[in-house]
């Protein structure tokens, strides 16, 4: 009510895709962590490269993808989330 009476605006809610990834290498190997994805075709089972500022880049397997989640509904603040960099093409291995 106070916002509408004073002319203020409520913040807009943006939506993002989140993916739970099991790390396959690095110091946090076998740990499942959440990442933000800007890859529209990302699906469960994909092998990906993820950003991990503390430990560089890691490889992981996508366990779960949640599409179009409101950033205020997700328990981790969007600004603190690391990103999925790319899907690894398994044909090039």
Protein Blocks (a to p, Z undefined) as FASTA:
>chain_A
ZZmmnopacdddddddddddddfedjkgoiacddddfbfkbcehiacddddfknopaddd
dfbdcehiafklpmbdfklpccdfbdcdfklZZ
